[in-house]
Amino acid sequence: MARNKEALLLLLDVGPSMHCVLPEVEKVCSMLVQKKLIYNKYDEVGIVLFGTEDTDNELTTEVGGYQHVVVLRNTKVVDGDIVEALQQLPRGTNGGDFLDAVIVAMDMLIKKFGDTIKGKKRICLITNAQCPIKDPYEGSKEEQVTTIAKQMTAHGMRMESIIMRGKLSQDANKEIMDENDRLLNIFSKETSTRLLYVEDPISLFGALKTRNITPVTVFRGDLEFSPKLRIKVMVYKKTQEEKFPTLKKYSDKAPQSDKFATHEVKIDYEYKSSDDPDKVIPPDQRIKGYRYGPQIVPISTAEWDAVKFKPEKGVKLLGFTDSSNVLRHQYMKEAYVFIAETGNTKAGLAVSALARAMREMNKVAILRCVWRHGQGSVVIGVLTPNVSDRENIPDSFYFNVLPFAEDVREFQFPSFTNFPASCQPNKQQLESAANFIKMLDLAPDGEKEVLLPDFTPNPVLARFYHYLDLKSKHPDAAVPPLDYTLRKITEPETDLVLQNQAVIDSFRRSFDQQGNPLKKPRRLLREKINDEGKENITAPPANLIEYTSIKVEKIGDSTPVQDFEAMISRRDSPDWVLKAINDMKNKIFDMVEDSHEGDNYAKAVECLVALRKGCILEQEPNQFNNFLKHLCNFCQEKNLQSFCEYLATKRVSLIPKTEAIDSDVTDEEARSFSVKSEPKGD
Amino acid sequence: MEDDPDYDIFRDEDEDPDAQLHTENDSNKEYVVYLVDASPKMFTTTCLSENQDPETHFQIALSCISLSLKAQIINKSYDQVSICFFNTREKKNLQDLNGVYAFHLPEGDYLDRPTARLIKEFDNLQDSFSKNIGSHHGVLPGSRENPLYNAIWVAQALLRKGSAKTVNKRILLFTNEDDPFGCLKGAIKSDMTRTTLQRAKDAQDLGITIELLPLSSPDEMFDLSKFYVDLIGLEGDDLVSFMALAGNRLEDMKDQLRKRMFTKRRVKKFKFTIVDGLSIELNSYALIRPTVPGSITWLDSITNRPLKSERTFICADTGALVEESTRRFHPYKNQNIVFSVKELSEIKRVATGHLHLLGFKPLSCLRDYYNMKPSTFLYPSDEGTDGSMCTFIALHKSMIQLNRFAVAFSGSSSRPQLVALIAQDEVIQSGGQIEPPGMHMIYLPYSDDIRLVEERYSDTSGVPKASADQIKKATDLIKRLDLKDFSVFQFTNPALQRHYAVLEALALEEDEIPEIKDETLPDEEGLARPGVVRVLEEFKTSIYGENYDEESEQGTGKPTEASKKRKAHSEFAKKECESYDWGELADSGKLKDLTMVELKYYLTGHNLPVSGKKEAIVSRILTHMGK
């Protein structure tokens, strides 16, 4: 447990110029301790304040000096007391000397830990470094700082400094700030120190690493170019989601009096036979099944292991390619980082040479990776150079996993140019959009980029730990609103919006949001054609599209033939075919009946021809045949023989078996039908 | 391969549960009838197959269908297929027409989903074909039989089920007879031609696509103009390119990648707030997601019947069965802090709305390590207006022109986070859309998610940086090892293809599992080319110097504290290990009386894994000693 124990001293500047940011400092430091209470509860934390009114530290009493430095809490195993102390930091009255504080902190760490827990002694300095440090008794400030930094390295201490600048610092003497920056830089060079300048409260929140995770290599071995050229590398995860803590299910079944109740809920999984729901199948009697079509194929783990894909461990280069051949959105997973093996200068040089050459030529490398022995799959990914401009940080590569052919879904989307003119922005609108984009700039020239992921904390986690601490004191507390500072992550910065109100207003005016709905009944079809075109399937015949676009529900008087054709081709329900046929029959009856001296005959026959065709297509020949027979009988009864005669001249006959398989009518019968009816009419 | 079916970190967030249901069931299904000419000509004409064995056209058609079915059962297993032969001696079809034989399983429908059994029976069909089905001359002078006409009719009847709107219906016609009515003359010929064409047209009018896969022999090209040009309705340029394409299509059918097909569907619909009072309705789509071998069903190993899993909650204190609790707790400062599920979801609700624009940054600000999971594609929803479409297009165009990406906050309920929106222009290559137009949403990490690895390996005494000459040598190397037309689509996943191959072999009870080519291996031949070897050598020399011996490099690196400790520990263990008489202990069965620490001496001393319970360790030792 205590193997990874860390001792951390927080060196906080509470001088007057820091007062405006102290609320943020309080929040971030208390969160750091809250997280330690959960994940590293054996870590020790101490608090040293400087710029205070009072003076309270061991060095003052021992040797004098070191004024306005207060040891608020001596290093101790994290507890609620430290959290509370951090939540109410006293406001100081003096300009703080950060070097004094650093020396006090070093002294504390050496006294308490000596040479133990090497590398786990950490000092975290938060200041705006606006006040000058005192001149040393002998030598220059630079020499003094160098000596201290060397001491620090010798004792295995690490220091990180978070310095407020920009909006977070008030007008201060630039000379002093520059001098302090120089001094802090010495620390950064001499010790393994992170030196961060933050300009806004969010970055302050994100700059302090609130949880320490010792990275573990994903792979350690050769980056193989060819059997003859191998570079020793170590691969680590560069990003890894810090998950929302997993909470356990709570059971209140235990009696109130039971002090040792765990309140846990155990989850039990049982596999039961589908035939006999009371029969529990033990794990060794279960076998995995994989779907193959409608069937499920059982494959035992042993069988599987014998035949499955077993690639050899190793990282191999496939080649280099232009960086434009890999698109940013094709990255699949968390990123990795490739670093040359520690202490291996030659490998470091090789990585450095390749990374620099790749950056110059705008190239990336494609790798095939099998990280572990026994891994069941390979990973294809892209290696991009990460050239460091600091002399104590090595060059390295980033690596991102790329998709396989099976992982890419080739969905088609309409081109923007396919949309009507009302969807196309005009020149003025484009200009307004460009202005809008330029004004809402989060990384303006010469200023620090805002919302840099490296300095942007997860607001949900911050809120959770805050609430957790709150609930430990007040169990019934409601969820507090999202912190004001953190809200700037989730909403646009009000300052930025206010400054550019004019541009935003003009942007809003340029785009009429009312507009006409985009959705038209034809959209579905167009999409379908697009999809099909891709798969080399011929689109349905043009007439079919026309029909389906208008959904005809009844046959009207003006265009009965078209209506009928549209209706009978509707495919949204099988009922339309019969409905169309019946409607058409009625229509024809009406026409023949209402005909005055045969003026409707031509139209009726037109409809009849359409009906005949429809019945053949839909394989409903008997519908037509029976109707035609019925119609002729009807005509004879009603003394409308003239229609039958007219029919005969137009050669409309029954549907024979040769035209539709389901027909009961022979060719002979069909041909003779019209002839047959004539004599009757005489 | 993930063993746990419930665990899928890549599952899309907040998916529409309805959308999920319809993925593979209904939409975009395909019903296909394979119509295979079985006339004697199909058996007499041969061409050389890939391994130079003569193969009849009939065999080619059959193997092509078989391979196609095997791909289909994995890719789109909800499709339905039917295989019909025409010009056959026997007849078997719904309409009882002559010369058409519809092949199907006794338990299945004529048109049915492909099953392992169907594929197997179909593979066996070739041997029994002449006995059970038999070949027959189709159209003969003096006969009024027209098997081609009948075949189209049968196919059309089979394809009657399913609405043409949701189902793609296709007839794939395999034949090598370019003039089916060639032996006829005069009126009979024109009559048969006419009725057959009419038949085909009627089928097409019903929304059925007829595709022709002509088989030509080297000495006799398939002449489309004789008959089929009218049947499939080709015109102009299409006609010219058809034959060339037809050959490819046959190859494509054989080489179909086993790849599960997904129907285009949105993951989620949401509102993208640009500024107050201005928003765009967007749909999100998952264009890139890792494909997994498919879900696992637990079976009873005796009956092979699927099992039902049941989950029960038990109170750890009282052992009572409890309902799923709505309260959770987390230990903190020696107490259990209890939360309600509602409170927890309230904590996660940090933003109003779905996607809120925060600003823009130059593309160079998007570092390579800002990545957490596969991106999501955004396209304006058709439920919006032309006004919102216009806004989207304007922003899209301007972002591309200005080389900027948008930063937005995505307030999803599972993980609210910052996202980068990259505008992607449409890319069309040889008629196909390679990249659709729209925006890609990339999920950005928080500072909590980023590890400071490089800084950990900073060295106050400076780190190696390459010289100009070394960089030059690296440049030469990169130029030599260039993959010119690299595209992420080019590699298939060897593990997944192997999985499908194993599954197929087991389902079809084949003896051998076909070898899958691992396309991801480096091009060894290319690497052995003298030019490549030379630049590799030069680069190596510039870094490592002449006469570099790899082994000597090892260990020159400063050993870390931990590695020193490990080394000391293993040396100690080796020494300790010698003080036991392991053989004796094993024979007398006293191994189990030793402590774990003692047992581990043996394991460490012999470089064996030290993990596991005592039982496992003892058995590992015994195995190692060969007992």
Contacts between the chains, C-beta under 8 A, distances in Angstrom:
chain1	res1	chain2	res2	distance
A	34	B	332	8.0
A	37	B	332	6.2
A	37	B	333	6.0
A	38	B	330	7.6
A	38	B	331	7.8
A	38	B	332	6.4
A	79	B	333	7.2
A	80	B	333	5.2
A	118	B	561	7.6
A	119	B	561	7.9
A	153	B	460	6.7
A	189	B	460	6.6
A	190	B	460	6.0
A	191	B	460	7.0
A	192	B	455	7.7
A	192	B	458	5.7
A	192	B	460	6.8
A	194	B	452	7.4
A	194	B	455	6.3
A	206	B	446	7.4
A	206	B	447	3.7
A	207	B	447	7.4
A	209	B	447	7.7
A	209	B	452	7.3
A	210	B	448	7.2
A	211	B	448	6.9
A	213	B	451	6.9
A	215	B	451	5.5
A	215	B	453	5.6
A	215	B	456	6.9
A	225	B	477	7.9
A	225	B	481	7.8
A	225	B	536	6.3
A	226	B	527	4.7
A	226	B	532	7.6
A	226	B	533	7.5
A	226	B	536	5.4
A	228	B	533	7.7
A	228	B	536	6.3
A	228	B	537	7.5
A	228	B	540	7.1
A	229	B	536	4.9
A	229	B	539	7.0
A	229	B	540	5.2
A	230	B	550	6.9
A	232	B	553	7.4
A	232	B	554	8.0
A	236	B	451	6.7
A	236	B	453	4.5
A	237	B	451	6.1
A	237	B	453	8.0
A	238	B	369	4.5
A	238	B	450	7.0
A	238	B	451	5.9
A	238	B	453	6.2
A	239	B	369	5.7
A	239	B	370	7.6
A	239	B	371	6.7
A	239	B	372	6.1
A	239	B	445	4.6
A	239	B	449	5.2
A	239	B	450	5.6
A	239	B	451	7.0
A	240	B	449	6.2
A	240	B	451	6.5
A	241	B	372	6.0
A	241	B	415	7.9
A	241	B	445	7.4
A	241	B	449	5.2
A	242	B	446	7.4
A	242	B	448	4.2
A	242	B	449	5.4
A	244	B	348	7.5
A	244	B	415	7.8
A	245	B	330	6.0
A	247	B	328	3.6
A	247	B	329	6.3
A	247	B	330	5.0
A	247	B	339	6.6
A	247	B	344	7.1
A	248	B	328	6.4
A	248	B	329	5.8
A	248	B	330	7.3
A	249	B	313	7.1
A	249	B	324	7.6
A	249	B	325	4.7
A	249	B	327	7.6
A	249	B	328	6.1
A	250	B	325	5.5
A	250	B	327	4.0
A	250	B	328	5.8
A	250	B	329	4.5
A	250	B	336	7.6
A	250	B	338	5.5
A	251	B	315	4.1
A	251	B	316	6.9
A	251	B	317	6.7
A	251	B	318	7.9
A	251	B	322	5.7
A	251	B	325	6.2
A	252	B	327	7.5
A	253	B	315	4.1
A	253	B	317	6.3
A	253	B	318	4.7
A	253	B	320	5.4
A	253	B	322	6.3
A	254	B	315	7.2
A	254	B	317	3.8
A	254	B	318	6.2
A	258	B	317	6.8
A	261	B	317	4.7
A	262	B	316	5.2
A	262	B	317	6.0
A	263	B	316	7.7
A	263	B	317	6.8
A	263	B	329	6.4
A	263	B	336	6.1
A	264	B	315	8.0
A	264	B	316	4.1
A	264	B	317	7.6
A	265	B	313	5.1
A	265	B	314	6.9
A	265	B	315	6.2
A	265	B	316	6.6
A	265	B	322	6.3
A	265	B	325	5.8
A	266	B	313	7.4
A	266	B	314	4.6
A	266	B	315	7.8
A	266	B	316	5.1
A	267	B	311	6.1
A	267	B	312	7.4
A	267	B	313	5.9
A	267	B	314	7.7
A	268	B	311	7.1
A	268	B	312	4.7
A	268	B	313	7.7
A	268	B	314	5.9
A	269	B	309	5.9
A	269	B	310	7.3
A	269	B	311	5.7
A	270	B	309	7.0
A	270	B	310	4.9
A	270	B	311	8.0
A	270	B	312	7.1
A	271	B	298	5.6
A	271	B	307	4.2
A	271	B	308	7.1
A	271	B	309	5.3
A	271	B	310	7.7
A	272	B	307	6.4
A	272	B	308	5.1
A	272	B	309	7.7
A	272	B	310	5.9
A	273	B	300	5.9
A	273	B	303	7.7
A	273	B	305	6.8
A	273	B	307	6.4
A	273	B	308	7.8
A	274	B	305	5.6
A	274	B	306	5.6
A	274	B	307	6.5
A	274	B	308	5.5
A	275	B	303	7.6
A	275	B	305	6.4
A	277	B	308	7.4
A	281	B	300	5.5
A	281	B	307	5.7
A	285	B	300	6.5
A	285	B	301	5.2
A	285	B	302	6.6
A	286	B	298	5.1
A	286	B	299	7.0
A	286	B	300	7.1
A	286	B	301	6.4
A	286	B	307	6.5
A	287	B	298	7.5
A	287	B	299	5.0
A	287	B	300	7.5
A	287	B	301	4.0
A	287	B	304	7.6
A	288	B	296	4.9
A	288	B	297	7.6
A	288	B	298	6.7
A	288	B	299	7.3
A	289	B	296	6.8
A	289	B	297	4.3
A	289	B	298	7.0
A	289	B	299	4.3
A	289	B	304	7.6
A	289	B	306	7.0
A	290	B	293	6.8
A	290	B	294	6.0
A	290	B	296	6.6
A	290	B	297	7.6
A	290	B	503	5.6
A	291	B	77	7.5
A	291	B	294	5.4
A	291	B	295	7.1
A	291	B	297	7.1
A	292	B	73	6.3
A	292	B	74	7.6
A	292	B	77	7.9
A	292	B	116	5.8
A	292	B	503	5.4
A	292	B	504	7.2
A	292	B	507	4.3
A	293	B	73	4.2
A	293	B	77	4.6
A	293	B	113	6.1
A	293	B	114	5.5
A	293	B	115	5.1
A	293	B	116	6.4
A	293	B	507	7.9
A	294	B	77	7.0
A	294	B	113	5.5
A	294	B	115	5.9
A	295	B	115	6.2
A	295	B	116	5.7
A	295	B	507	6.6
A	296	B	297	5.2
A	296	B	299	6.7
A	296	B	304	8.0
A	296	B	306	6.7
A	297	B	116	7.7
A	297	B	503	5.9
A	297	B	506	5.3
A	297	B	507	4.8
A	298	B	299	5.1
A	298	B	301	7.2
A	298	B	304	5.4
A	299	B	502	7.4
A	299	B	503	7.6
A	299	B	506	6.3
A	300	B	301	7.3
A	304	B	502	7.6
A	307	B	498	7.9
A	307	B	502	5.2
A	307	B	513	5.9
A	308	B	1	7.6
A	308	B	495	7.6
A	308	B	498	6.5
A	308	B	499	7.3
A	308	B	502	7.1
A	309	B	494	5.7
A	309	B	495	4.4
A	309	B	498	3.9
A	309	B	499	7.4
A	309	B	516	7.6
A	311	B	494	7.3
A	311	B	495	7.9
A	311	B	518	7.5
A	316	B	521	7.6
A	316	B	522	5.0
A	317	B	481	7.2
A	317	B	522	6.6
A	318	B	483	6.7
A	318	B	520	7.5
A	318	B	522	5.3
A	318	B	523	7.4
A	319	B	481	4.8
A	319	B	482	6.4
A	319	B	483	3.8
A	319	B	486	7.3
A	319	B	522	7.9
A	319	B	523	7.6
A	320	B	478	4.6
A	320	B	481	5.3
A	320	B	482	5.6
A	320	B	483	6.7
A	321	B	482	6.6
A	321	B	483	4.4
A	321	B	484	7.4
A	321	B	486	4.0
A	325	B	483	7.9
A	325	B	485	8.0
A	325	B	486	4.8
A	325	B	487	6.6
A	326	B	486	7.6
A	326	B	488	6.6
A	327	B	424	7.7
A	327	B	435	7.4
A	327	B	488	7.8
A	328	B	366	6.6
A	328	B	422	6.0
A	328	B	440	7.4
A	328	B	442	6.8
A	329	B	288	7.4
A	329	B	375	4.1
A	329	B	377	7.8
A	329	B	422	6.2
A	329	B	424	7.0
A	329	B	440	3.5
A	329	B	442	6.2
A	330	B	288	6.4
A	330	B	375	7.8
A	330	B	488	5.2
A	331	B	368	7.9
A	331	B	371	4.4
A	331	B	374	7.8
A	331	B	375	7.3
A	331	B	442	7.6
A	332	B	288	6.9
A	332	B	290	6.7
A	332	B	373	7.5
A	332	B	374	5.1
A	333	B	371	7.2
A	333	B	372	7.7
A	333	B	373	6.5
A	333	B	374	7.6
A	334	B	371	6.7
A	334	B	372	5.8
A	334	B	373	7.7
A	335	B	368	6.5
A	335	B	369	3.8
A	335	B	370	7.7
A	335	B	371	5.1
A	337	B	369	7.2
A	337	B	451	8.0
A	337	B	453	4.9
A	337	B	454	6.6
A	339	B	453	6.7
A	339	B	454	6.8
A	339	B	457	5.6
A	340	B	464	7.7
A	341	B	557	5.7
A	342	B	457	6.1
A	342	B	557	5.9
A	342	B	558	6.9
A	342	B	560	6.9
A	343	B	556	7.2
A	343	B	557	3.1
A	343	B	558	3.9
A	343	B	559	7.9
A	344	B	553	6.7
A	344	B	556	7.0
A	344	B	557	4.5
A	345	B	464	5.0
A	346	B	543	5.8
A	346	B	544	5.2
A	346	B	548	7.9
A	346	B	553	6.2
A	347	B	553	7.9
A	348	B	463	6.2
A	348	B	464	3.6
A	349	B	464	4.7
A	349	B	465	7.9
A	349	B	466	5.4
A	349	B	470	6.3
A	349	B	543	5.0
A	350	B	466	7.9
A	350	B	539	7.9
A	350	B	543	4.7
A	350	B	544	7.8
A	352	B	464	5.9
A	352	B	465	5.2
A	352	B	466	3.9
A	352	B	470	7.7
A	353	B	466	3.5
A	353	B	467	7.9
A	353	B	470	4.0
A	353	B	471	5.2
A	353	B	473	6.9
A	353	B	474	4.2
A	353	B	539	7.6
A	353	B	542	7.6
A	353	B	543	6.5
A	354	B	474	4.8
A	354	B	477	7.8
A	354	B	478	7.6
A	356	B	466	5.8
A	356	B	471	4.8
A	356	B	474	7.2
A	357	B	471	5.0
A	357	B	472	7.8
A	357	B	474	3.6
A	357	B	475	4.4
A	357	B	477	7.7
A	357	B	478	5.7
A	358	B	474	7.8
A	358	B	478	6.5
A	360	B	471	7.2
A	360	B	475	6.9
A	361	B	475	6.2
A	361	B	478	6.0
A	361	B	479	7.8
A	363	B	478	5.4
A	363	B	482	7.9
A	366	B	483	6.2
A	366	B	486	6.3
A	368	B	520	4.7
A	368	B	521	7.0
A	368	B	522	6.8
A	376	B	1	4.9
A	376	B	495	5.7
A	377	B	1	6.6
A	377	B	493	6.9
A	377	B	494	7.6
A	377	B	495	3.7
A	377	B	496	7.7
A	378	B	493	7.8
A	378	B	494	6.2
A	378	B	495	6.8
A	378	B	518	7.6
A	378	B	520	5.2
A	380	B	491	5.4
A	380	B	520	5.7
A	384	B	368	4.6
A	386	B	368	7.4
A	386	B	454	7.3
A	388	B	454	6.8
A	388	B	463	7.9
A	390	B	458	7.7
A	391	B	462	5.5
A	391	B	463	7.1
A	391	B	465	7.4
A	392	B	458	4.6
A	392	B	459	5.7
A	392	B	460	5.9
A	392	B	461	7.9
A	392	B	462	6.1
A	392	B	463	6.1
A	393	B	454	5.5
A	393	B	455	6.3
A	393	B	457	7.7
A	393	B	458	4.8
A	393	B	463	6.6
A	394	B	454	6.8
A	394	B	457	6.0
A	394	B	458	7.6
A	394	B	459	7.5
A	394	B	463	4.1
A	394	B	464	7.0
A	395	B	463	7.9
A	395	B	465	6.8
A	395	B	466	7.6
A	396	B	453	7.9
A	396	B	454	5.5
A	398	B	367	7.9
A	398	B	368	4.3
A	398	B	369	5.0
A	400	B	368	6.4
A	400	B	369	8.0
A	400	B	371	6.0
A	402	B	488	4.9
A	403	B	288	4.9
A	403	B	290	7.2
A	403	B	374	7.6
A	403	B	488	5.7
A	404	B	291	7.4
A	404	B	491	5.5
A	404	B	492	5.9
A	404	B	493	3.9
A	404	B	496	7.2
A	405	B	257	6.4
A	405	B	259	6.8
A	405	B	489	5.1
A	405	B	490	6.9
A	405	B	491	6.3
A	405	B	492	4.8
A	405	B	493	7.5
A	406	B	257	7.3
A	406	B	259	4.6
A	406	B	260	7.2
A	406	B	291	4.4
A	406	B	492	6.3
A	406	B	493	5.3
A	406	B	496	5.7
A	407	B	288	5.7
A	407	B	289	6.2
A	407	B	290	5.3
A	407	B	291	5.2
A	407	B	493	7.5
A	408	B	287	7.0
A	408	B	288	5.7
A	408	B	488	7.2
A	408	B	489	5.8
A	409	B	262	4.9
A	409	B	264	7.7
A	409	B	286	7.0
A	409	B	287	5.5
A	409	B	288	7.2
A	409	B	289	7.4
A	410	B	433	7.9
A	411	B	264	4.1
A	411	B	285	6.0
A	411	B	287	6.3
A	411	B	377	8.0
A	411	B	436	6.9
A	412	B	264	7.4
A	412	B	433	5.3
A	412	B	436	6.6
A	413	B	379	5.4
A	413	B	433	7.4
A	413	B	436	3.8
A	413	B	437	6.5
A	413	B	438	6.3
A	415	B	426	5.5
A	415	B	437	6.3
A	416	B	393	5.2
A	416	B	396	7.4
A	416	B	426	7.2
A	416	B	437	5.3
A	419	B	386	7.5
A	419	B	389	6.1
A	419	B	393	7.6
A	420	B	386	6.8
A	422	B	386	4.3
A	422	B	387	8.0
A	422	B	390	7.1
A	423	B	386	4.7
A	423	B	389	4.2
A	423	B	390	5.1
A	423	B	393	6.4
A	424	B	390	6.7
A	424	B	393	6.6
A	425	B	390	5.2
A	425	B	391	7.8
A	425	B	393	5.5
A	425	B	394	3.7
A	425	B	397	7.0
A	429	B	390	6.8
A	429	B	394	5.1
A	430	B	394	5.6
A	430	B	397	6.2
A	430	B	398	6.2
A	432	B	394	7.7
A	433	B	391	7.8
A	433	B	394	4.0
A	433	B	395	5.4
A	433	B	397	7.4
A	433	B	398	4.3
A	434	B	398	4.4
A	434	B	401	7.0
A	434	B	402	6.3
A	436	B	395	8.0
A	436	B	398	7.9
A	437	B	360	4.9
A	437	B	395	7.3
A	437	B	398	5.4
A	437	B	399	6.3
A	437	B	402	5.7
A	437	B	404	5.6
A	438	B	360	7.9
A	438	B	402	7.0
A	440	B	357	7.6
A	440	B	359	4.3
A	440	B	360	5.4
A	441	B	359	6.5
A	441	B	360	6.1
A	441	B	361	7.4
A	442	B	358	6.9
A	442	B	359	3.8
A	442	B	360	6.5
A	442	B	361	5.0
A	442	B	407	5.9
A	443	B	361	4.5
A	443	B	362	6.2
A	443	B	365	5.3
A	449	B	361	6.8
A	449	B	365	6.1
A	450	B	359	7.6
A	451	B	358	6.5
A	451	B	359	7.5
A	451	B	407	5.8
A	451	B	418	6.6
A	453	B	367	7.9
A	453	B	370	5.4
A	453	B	418	6.8
A	453	B	444	4.8
A	453	B	445	5.3
A	453	B	446	6.6
A	453	B	447	6.8
A	453	B	450	6.7
A	454	B	447	5.6
A	454	B	450	5.6
A	455	B	447	5.5
A	456	B	418	6.5
A	456	B	446	5.7
A	456	B	447	5.7
A	457	B	446	6.0
A	457	B	447	5.5
A	457	B	448	6.2
A	458	B	417	7.7
A	458	B	446	4.0
A	458	B	447	7.8
A	458	B	448	4.9
A	458	B	449	7.5
A	459	B	350	5.0
A	459	B	416	7.4
A	460	B	347	6.4
A	460	B	348	5.4
A	460	B	350	5.8
A	460	B	415	7.7
A	460	B	416	6.0
A	461	B	446	8.0
A	461	B	448	6.3
A	463	B	347	5.3
A	463	B	350	6.8
A	464	B	347	5.3
A	467	B	343	7.8
A	467	B	347	6.2
A	468	B	330	6.5
A	468	B	332	5.5
A	468	B	337	5.6
A	469	B	332	7.5
A	471	B	337	4.8
A	471	B	338	7.9
A	471	B	339	7.4
A	472	B	332	5.6
A	472	B	333	5.5
A	472	B	335	6.3
A	472	B	337	5.7
A	475	B	337	7.7
A	475	B	338	7.3
A	479	B	343	5.5
A	479	B	346	4.4
A	479	B	347	5.8
A	482	B	350	5.1
A	486	B	350	7.5
A	487	B	350	7.9
A	489	B	409	6.6
A	489	B	418	6.8
A	490	B	350	5.2
A	490	B	351	4.0
A	490	B	356	6.9
A	490	B	409	4.7
A	490	B	411	6.9
A	490	B	416	7.1
A	491	B	351	7.1
A	491	B	356	6.3
A	491	B	358	7.6
A	491	B	409	7.3
A	492	B	275	7.8
A	492	B	356	7.0
A	492	B	357	6.8
A	492	B	358	5.1
A	492	B	359	6.9
A	493	B	358	7.4
A	493	B	359	7.6
A	496	B	359	6.7
A	497	B	275	7.5
A	504	B	275	5.2
A	507	B	275	6.9
A	507	B	278	7.5
A	508	B	275	6.1
A	508	B	277	6.3
A	508	B	278	5.1
A	510	B	394	8.0
A	511	B	278	6.6
A	511	B	387	6.0
A	511	B	388	7.9
A	511	B	390	6.2
A	511	B	391	4.4
A	511	B	394	7.2
A	512	B	387	4.6
A	513	B	277	8.0
A	513	B	278	6.3
A	513	B	279	7.9
A	513	B	385	6.8
A	513	B	387	4.9
A	513	B	388	6.3
A	513	B	391	7.6
A	514	B	385	6.7
A	514	B	387	6.1
A	515	B	385	3.4
A	515	B	386	4.5
A	515	B	387	3.0
A	515	B	388	6.9
A	515	B	389	7.9
A	515	B	390	7.5
A	516	B	385	6.0
A	516	B	386	5.3
A	517	B	383	7.6
A	517	B	384	7.8
A	517	B	385	5.7
A	518	B	380	7.7
A	518	B	382	4.9
A	518	B	383	7.4
A	518	B	384	5.7
A	518	B	385	6.1
A	518	B	386	5.8
A	518	B	389	5.9
A	519	B	382	4.7
A	519	B	383	6.0
A	523	B	382	5.7
A	531	B	28	7.7
A	531	B	264	7.2
A	532	B	168	7.5
A	534	B	432	6.0
A	534	B	433	7.3
A	536	B	249	7.3
A	537	B	168	6.3
A	537	B	170	7.0
A	537	B	209	5.8
A	538	B	209	5.2
A	538	B	211	7.9
A	540	B	164	7.3
A	540	B	207	5.2
A	540	B	209	8.0
A	541	B	204	6.1
A	541	B	205	6.6
A	543	B	205	7.9
A	544	B	164	8.0
A	544	B	205	7.5
A	544	B	207	6.2
A	548	B	165	7.6
A	571	B	163	4.5
A	571	B	164	4.8
A	571	B	165	4.2
A	571	B	207	7.4
A	572	B	163	7.1
A	572	B	165	6.5
A	574	B	163	7.6
A	616	B	202	7.0
A	617	B	202	6.0
A	617	B	205	5.7
A	617	B	206	6.6
A	619	B	160	7.8
A	658	B	195	7.2
A	661	B	95	5.7
A	661	B	153	6.6
A	661	B	157	7.8
